[in-house]
Amino acid sequence: MDEVRSIDKREAILLKNYAAFSKNAKRDILITENDFRSKYLRDRDRIFHSKALRRLEYKTQVFCKHLGDIEVNDHLRTRLTHSIEVAQIGKRIGGFLGLNTELIEAISFGHDLGHAPFGHAGEKALDELGKLNGYYGFKHNIQSVKIARNLEKKYKYEGLNLTHDTYEGILKHTKFSKDLSLEYIDDLKINSIESTTLEGKVVAIADEIACAVHDIDDYVRLEIINIDEVLNQDLYNKLKEDYKSKGEKYIDVIEYIENKSLEIEQRISMVCRCLIDILILDLVNNFNKDKEKNKIIFTEEIDKYFNNLDRFKLSIIKSNKKIKTMDDKGENIINNLFNYYYKTENLPENTKKLLETKEKTEVIIDYISGMTDLYAIEKYKDHFYLM
């Protein structure tokens, strides 16, 4: 037990009193915590070694490079690289605030485990199919908890047996209905749609930052938008104003960004780094002014500018024909796969066996949502091209 006590001592020294302490964390199944890892670090490691995390390498973030409408580019973000970036942003915020960065990492790497193939288009398709066929629908955050708590098979019990703090942070990193009753999330709701730990709240806002800024980075690299459209955003203008007031070193950064003789990739990389910096700084400074220490939110001004940036990003998704065609193809594949499996029950043996104890819609949604983009496309070809 000396090792466990040393973990408690380390956390007592390093963390603020409003942080999550691993000694208070609870698991569904009691295990011996007898090594040099905290409970939250063990959570992170269990997620690291899960099959669901490995599959995120081939799941769409925004662009599916396997459907033919987007130029093949190995530098585009995937669900896995997105999860890494959420963890990095979250750790920076948490480190400044004296929070438990091990819990932040665990939630970050687990938050998208349940995402469907083909990104949000795939999630939308499964949600509609679920509701049409007697299931609650489909939400990736709820599915992420289900995978971590029930569906992963590595131990002598179901799931990864993570702490409740990690499960709750995963569930609440995005909106969900607290009125929805499902056995694997009911005890995590605690009458709140926000995480009860500050670490969970950090991951929720780190996810928003990563989505907004990094998606725009990918748009510029693919020439879906040009960099001048980004430099016209209110948040960049605020950044420019702040940097010009700070002196020569910061003015040099603005001149670098606006130097049209440089490669676009160099310029947009610097823009994104600086936008993330200003957002993190605003969150940290605003938290330090919060006497109750229970919120991770932007100041009113930065919140307005960030929301404008997010709306700009969403407008691109809705208006771009290539993205629309790509999303339509992804939805079509999922709709056809679902209907095929529902009609034929031609499923892998271990999946088909689940039909004896679970509703057909739930089994099929679990199966399809676990597919990578590539595997879904392959199954589509198997079932439809050869018929």
C-alpha positions as CSV (number, residue, x, y, z in Angstrom):
1,M,0.0,0.0,0.0
2,D,3.0,2.3,0.2
3,E,2.7,3.0,-3.6
4,V,-0.9,4.0,-3.2
5,R,-0.1,6.4,-0.3
6,S,2.7,7.9,-2.4
7,I,0.1,8.7,-5.1
8,D,-2.1,10.4,-2.6
9,K,0.8,12.4,-1.3
10,R,1.8,13.5,-4.8
11,E,-1.7,14.6,-5.6
12,A,-2.0,16.5,-2.3
13,I,1.2,18.4,-3.2
14,L,0.5,19.0,-6.9
15,L,-3.3,19.5,-7.1
16,K,-5.6,22.3,-5.9
17,N,-8.3,21.5,-3.4
18,Y,-11.0,21.8,-6.1
19,A,-9.4,19.1,-8.3
20,A,-10.5,15.5,-8.5
21,F,-8.4,13.2,-6.3
22,S,-8.0,9.6,-7.3
23,K,-8.4,8.3,-3.8
24,N,-12.1,9.3,-3.9
25,A,-12.7,7.6,-7.3
26,K,-15.0,4.6,-7.4
27,R,-15.2,1.7,-9.9
28,D,-18.1,-0.7,-10.6
29,I,-15.9,-3.6,-9.6
30,L,-13.3,-3.2,-6.8
31,I,-9.8,-4.1,-7.9
32,T,-6.5,-3.8,-6.0
33,E,-4.9,-0.4,-6.7
34,N,-1.4,-1.5,-5.8
35,D,1.0,0.0,-8.3
36,F,2.5,3.4,-9.1
37,R,-0.4,4.4,-11.3
38,S,-3.3,6.4,-9.9
39,K,-6.8,5.2,-10.6
40,Y,-7.2,7.8,-13.3
41,L,-3.9,6.9,-14.9
42,R,-5.0,3.3,-14.9
43,D,-8.2,4.4,-16.7
44,R,-6.2,6.2,-19.3
45,D,-4.0,3.1,-19.9
46,R,-7.0,0.8,-20.2
47,I,-8.5,3.1,-22.8
48,F,-5.1,3.3,-24.6
49,H,-5.1,-0.5,-24.9
50,S,-8.7,-0.8,-26.0
51,K,-9.7,-1.9,-29.5
52,A,-12.2,1.0,-29.7
53,L,-9.4,3.5,-29.5
54,R,-7.3,1.8,-32.2
55,R,-10.3,1.9,-34.5
56,L,-10.5,5.7,-34.3
57,E,-7.4,5.9,-36.6
58,Y,-9.8,5.0,-39.4
59,K,-12.9,6.9,-38.4
60,T,-13.8,10.3,-40.0
61,Q,-13.4,13.5,-38.0
62,V,-14.8,15.8,-40.8
63,F,-13.4,14.5,-44.0
64,C,-13.6,10.8,-45.2
65,K,-10.8,10.4,-47.6
66,H,-12.1,7.0,-48.7
67,L,-15.3,8.1,-50.4
68,G,-13.7,9.7,-53.4
69,D,-14.9,13.3,-53.1
70,I,-12.1,14.7,-51.0
71,E,-8.5,14.6,-52.2
72,V,-6.6,11.9,-50.5
73,N,-4.5,13.6,-47.8
74,D,-2.8,11.6,-45.1
75,H,-2.5,14.8,-43.0
76,L,-6.2,15.2,-42.5
77,R,-7.4,14.7,-38.9
78,T,-9.1,11.5,-37.8
79,R,-11.0,10.7,-34.7
80,L,-7.8,9.5,-33.1
81,T,-5.7,12.5,-33.9
82,H,-8.6,14.7,-32.7
83,S,-8.7,12.8,-29.4
84,I,-4.9,13.4,-29.0
85,E,-5.4,17.1,-29.7
86,V,-8.3,17.3,-27.1
87,A,-6.0,15.7,-24.5
88,Q,-3.2,18.2,-25.3
89,I,-5.5,21.2,-25.0
90,G,-7.2,19.8,-21.9
91,K,-3.9,19.1,-20.2
92,R,-2.7,22.7,-20.9
93,I,-5.8,24.1,-19.3
94,G,-5.8,21.6,-16.4
95,G,-2.1,22.2,-15.7
96,F,-2.5,25.9,-15.4
97,L,-5.4,25.4,-13.0
98,G,-3.9,22.8,-10.8
99,L,-6.4,20.1,-11.9
100,N,-5.9,16.4,-12.3
101,T,-4.4,16.0,-15.8
102,E,-4.5,12.2,-15.6
103,L,-8.3,12.3,-15.4
104,I,-8.3,14.9,-18.2
105,E,-6.3,12.5,-20.3
106,A,-8.5,9.5,-19.6
107,I,-11.7,11.4,-20.5
108,S,-10.1,12.9,-23.6
109,F,-9.0,9.6,-25.0
110,G,-12.3,8.0,-24.1
111,H,-14.7,10.7,-25.2
112,D,-15.1,9.6,-28.9
113,L,-14.7,5.8,-28.5
114,G,-18.3,5.4,-29.6
115,H,-18.3,7.6,-32.7
116,A,-19.9,6.1,-35.8
117,P,-18.1,5.7,-39.1
118,F,-18.3,8.7,-41.4
119,G,-18.4,11.3,-38.6
120,H,-21.5,13.2,-37.7
121,A,-23.2,12.1,-40.9
122,G,-22.9,8.5,-39.6
123,E,-24.1,9.5,-36.2
124,K,-27.1,11.2,-37.7
125,A,-28.0,8.1,-39.8
126,L,-27.8,5.7,-36.8
127,D,-29.8,8.1,-34.6
128,E,-32.6,8.2,-37.2
129,L,-32.5,4.4,-37.8
130,G,-32.6,3.7,-34.0
131,K,-35.6,5.9,-33.5
132,L,-37.4,4.4,-36.4
133,N,-36.8,0.8,-35.1
134,G,-37.7,0.9,-31.5
135,Y,-34.3,2.0,-29.9
136,Y,-33.6,5.3,-28.2
137,G,-31.6,6.5,-31.2
138,F,-27.8,7.0,-31.2
139,K,-25.5,9.5,-29.5
140,H,-21.7,9.0,-29.7
141,N,-21.1,10.1,-26.1
142,I,-23.6,7.6,-24.8
143,Q,-22.1,4.9,-27.0
144,S,-18.7,5.8,-25.8
145,V,-19.8,5.0,-22.2
146,K,-21.5,1.8,-23.4
147,I,-18.3,0.6,-25.1
148,A,-16.1,1.4,-22.1
149,R,-18.5,0.0,-19.5
150,N,-20.0,-3.0,-21.3
151,L,-18.8,-3.8,-24.8
152,E,-15.0,-4.0,-24.6
153,K,-13.9,-7.5,-23.8
154,K,-10.5,-7.6,-22.2
155,Y,-11.0,-8.7,-18.7
156,K,-13.0,-11.4,-16.8
157,Y,-15.8,-8.8,-16.5
158,E,-17.6,-6.7,-19.0
159,G,-16.0,-3.5,-20.1
160,L,-12.9,-1.7,-19.0
161,N,-14.1,-1.1,-15.4
162,L,-13.1,2.6,-15.4
163,T,-13.8,5.1,-12.6
164,H,-17.2,6.8,-12.5
165,D,-15.5,10.2,-12.9
166,T,-14.1,9.0,-16.2
167,Y,-17.4,7.6,-17.4
168,E,-19.2,10.8,-16.4
169,G,-16.7,13.0,-18.1
170,I,-17.1,11.0,-21.3
171,L,-20.9,11.1,-21.1
172,K,-21.1,14.8,-20.5
173,H,-18.4,16.1,-22.9
174,T,-21.4,17.0,-25.2
175,K,-25.1,17.5,-24.7
176,F,-27.4,14.6,-23.8
177,S,-30.9,14.3,-22.5
178,K,-31.0,13.6,-18.8
179,D,-34.5,12.3,-19.2
180,L,-33.2,9.3,-21.2
181,S,-33.0,6.2,-19.2
182,L,-30.4,3.6,-20.1
183,E,-28.9,1.2,-17.5
184,Y,-25.2,2.1,-18.3
185,I,-25.7,5.9,-17.8
186,D,-28.5,6.2,-15.3
187,D,-26.1,6.5,-12.2
188,L,-23.9,9.0,-14.0
189,K,-26.5,11.7,-14.6
190,I,-26.7,13.0,-11.0
191,N,-29.3,15.5,-12.0
192,S,-26.8,17.4,-14.1
193,I,-26.0,17.6,-17.8
194,E,-22.5,19.0,-16.9
195,S,-19.7,17.0,-15.4
196,T,-19.4,17.2,-11.6
197,T,-15.6,17.4,-11.9
198,L,-13.8,20.4,-13.3
199,E,-11.7,18.0,-15.3
200,G,-14.8,16.8,-17.1
201,K,-15.7,20.4,-17.8
202,V,-12.2,21.1,-19.2
203,V,-12.5,18.2,-21.6
204,A,-15.9,19.4,-22.8
205,I,-14.5,22.9,-23.7
206,A,-11.2,21.5,-25.0
207,D,-13.3,19.4,-27.4
208,E,-15.1,22.5,-28.7
209,I,-11.8,24.3,-29.2
210,A,-10.2,21.4,-31.0
211,C,-13.2,21.0,-33.3
212,A,-13.5,24.7,-34.2
213,V,-9.9,25.5,-34.7
214,H,-8.5,22.3,-36.2
215,D,-11.5,21.8,-38.5
216,I,-10.8,25.2,-40.0
217,D,-7.1,24.2,-40.3
218,D,-8.2,21.2,-42.4
219,Y,-10.5,23.4,-44.5
220,V,-7.6,25.7,-45.5
221,R,-5.2,22.9,-46.2
222,L,-7.8,21.3,-48.6
223,E,-8.5,24.8,-50.2
224,I,-12.2,24.6,-49.2
225,I,-11.7,28.1,-47.8
226,N,-8.8,30.5,-48.1
227,I,-6.8,31.9,-45.2
228,D,-8.1,35.4,-45.7
229,E,-11.6,34.2,-44.6
230,V,-10.0,33.0,-41.3
231,L,-8.2,36.3,-40.8
232,N,-11.5,38.1,-41.2
233,Q,-12.9,36.4,-38.1
234,D,-13.6,38.4,-35.0
235,L,-11.4,36.1,-32.8
236,Y,-8.4,36.7,-35.1
237,N,-9.0,40.4,-35.0
238,K,-9.1,40.3,-31.2
239,L,-5.8,38.3,-31.3
240,K,-4.2,40.8,-33.6
241,E,-5.3,43.7,-31.4
242,D,-3.9,42.1,-28.3
243,Y,-0.6,41.1,-29.9
244,K,0.0,44.6,-31.2
245,S,-0.4,46.0,-27.7
246,K,2.2,43.6,-26.3
247,G,5.3,44.7,-28.2
248,E,7.6,43.7,-31.0
249,K,7.9,40.0,-30.3
250,Y,4.1,39.6,-30.7
251,I,3.9,42.0,-33.6
252,D,6.4,39.8,-35.4
253,V,3.9,36.9,-35.1
254,I,1.2,38.9,-36.8
255,E,3.5,39.9,-39.6
256,Y,4.5,36.3,-40.0
257,I,0.8,35.3,-40.3
258,E,0.0,38.0,-42.8
259,N,3.1,37.5,-44.9
260,K,1.7,36.3,-48.3
261,S,5.1,35.2,-49.5
262,L,5.1,32.3,-47.0
263,E,3.5,28.9,-47.6
264,I,-0.2,28.8,-46.6
265,E,0.6,25.7,-44.4
266,Q,3.1,27.8,-42.3
267,R,0.7,30.7,-41.9
268,I,-2.4,28.7,-41.0
269,S,-0.4,26.6,-38.5
270,M,0.6,29.8,-36.7
271,V,-3.0,31.2,-36.8
272,C,-4.3,28.0,-35.2
273,R,-1.6,27.9,-32.5
274,C,-2.3,31.5,-31.6
275,L,-6.1,31.1,-31.6
276,I,-5.8,28.2,-29.2
277,D,-3.4,30.2,-27.0
278,I,-5.8,33.1,-26.7
279,L,-8.7,30.8,-25.9
280,I,-6.8,28.9,-23.2
281,L,-5.5,32.2,-21.7
282,D,-9.0,33.6,-21.5
283,L,-10.4,30.4,-19.8
284,V,-7.6,30.4,-17.3
285,N,-7.9,34.1,-16.4
286,N,-11.6,33.8,-16.2
287,F,-11.4,30.8,-13.9
288,N,-9.0,32.6,-11.6
289,K,-11.6,35.3,-11.1
290,D,-14.3,32.8,-10.2
291,K,-14.5,32.8,-6.4
292,E,-16.6,29.5,-6.4
293,K,-14.2,27.7,-8.8
294,N,-17.0,25.7,-10.4
295,K,-17.0,26.9,-14.0
296,I,-14.7,26.6,-17.0
297,I,-16.1,29.2,-19.4
298,F,-14.9,32.0,-21.6
299,T,-15.4,35.7,-20.8
300,E,-18.4,37.2,-22.5
301,E,-16.4,38.9,-25.3
302,I,-14.3,35.8,-26.2
303,D,-17.4,33.6,-25.9
304,K,-19.1,35.7,-28.6
305,Y,-16.1,35.6,-30.9
306,F,-15.6,31.9,-30.4
307,N,-19.3,31.2,-31.2
308,N,-18.9,33.3,-34.3
309,L,-15.9,31.2,-35.3
310,D,-17.9,28.0,-34.7
311,R,-20.9,29.2,-36.7
312,F,-18.5,30.1,-39.5
313,K,-17.1,26.5,-39.4
314,L,-20.7,25.0,-39.5
315,S,-21.7,27.2,-42.4
316,I,-18.9,25.7,-44.4
317,I,-20.0,22.2,-43.6
318,K,-23.6,23.0,-44.7
319,S,-22.7,24.9,-47.9
320,N,-19.8,22.9,-49.3
321,K,-20.9,20.5,-52.1
322,K,-18.0,18.1,-51.6
323,I,-18.7,17.7,-47.9
324,K,-22.4,17.3,-48.6
325,T,-21.8,14.6,-51.2
326,M,-19.4,12.8,-48.9
327,D,-21.8,12.9,-46.0
328,D,-24.7,11.7,-48.2
329,K,-22.5,8.7,-49.3
330,G,-21.7,7.9,-45.7
331,E,-25.3,8.0,-44.7
332,N,-26.3,5.9,-47.6
333,I,-23.8,3.2,-46.7
334,I,-25.0,3.1,-43.1
335,N,-28.7,3.0,-44.1
336,N,-28.1,0.2,-46.5
337,L,-26.0,-1.8,-44.1
338,F,-28.6,-1.5,-41.3
339,N,-31.5,-2.5,-43.5
340,Y,-29.5,-5.5,-44.9
341,Y,-28.5,-6.8,-41.4
342,Y,-32.0,-6.2,-40.1
343,K,-33.6,-8.2,-42.9
344,T,-31.1,-11.0,-43.2
345,E,-29.4,-11.2,-39.8
346,N,-26.3,-12.1,-41.7
347,L,-24.0,-11.0,-38.9
348,P,-20.7,-12.4,-37.5
349,E,-21.4,-15.4,-35.2
350,N,-20.4,-13.6,-32.0
351,T,-22.6,-10.7,-32.9
352,K,-25.5,-12.9,-34.1
353,K,-25.5,-14.7,-30.8
354,L,-26.4,-11.5,-29.0
355,L,-29.8,-11.5,-30.8
356,E,-30.8,-14.2,-28.2
357,T,-30.7,-11.7,-25.4
358,K,-30.8,-8.2,-27.0
359,E,-33.1,-6.4,-29.3
360,K,-32.1,-6.6,-33.0
361,T,-31.9,-2.9,-33.5
362,E,-29.5,-2.4,-30.6
363,V,-27.3,-5.3,-31.7
364,I,-27.0,-4.0,-35.3
365,I,-26.4,-0.4,-34.2
366,D,-23.6,-1.5,-31.8
367,Y,-22.1,-3.5,-34.7
368,I,-22.2,-0.8,-37.3
369,S,-21.1,2.0,-35.0
370,G,-18.0,0.0,-34.1
371,M,-17.0,-0.1,-37.8
372,T,-14.2,2.0,-39.2
373,D,-14.9,3.9,-42.4
374,L,-12.8,1.4,-44.3
375,Y,-14.6,-1.6,-42.8
376,A,-18.0,-0.2,-43.4
377,I,-17.1,0.5,-47.1
378,E,-15.8,-3.1,-47.4
379,K,-18.9,-4.6,-45.9
380,Y,-21.0,-2.5,-48.2
381,K,-19.1,-3.8,-51.2
382,D,-19.4,-7.4,-50.0
383,H,-23.2,-7.1,-49.5
384,F,-24.2,-5.0,-52.5
385,Y,-21.7,-5.0,-55.2
386,L,-21.7,-8.8,-55.4
387,M,-25.5,-9.3,-55.2
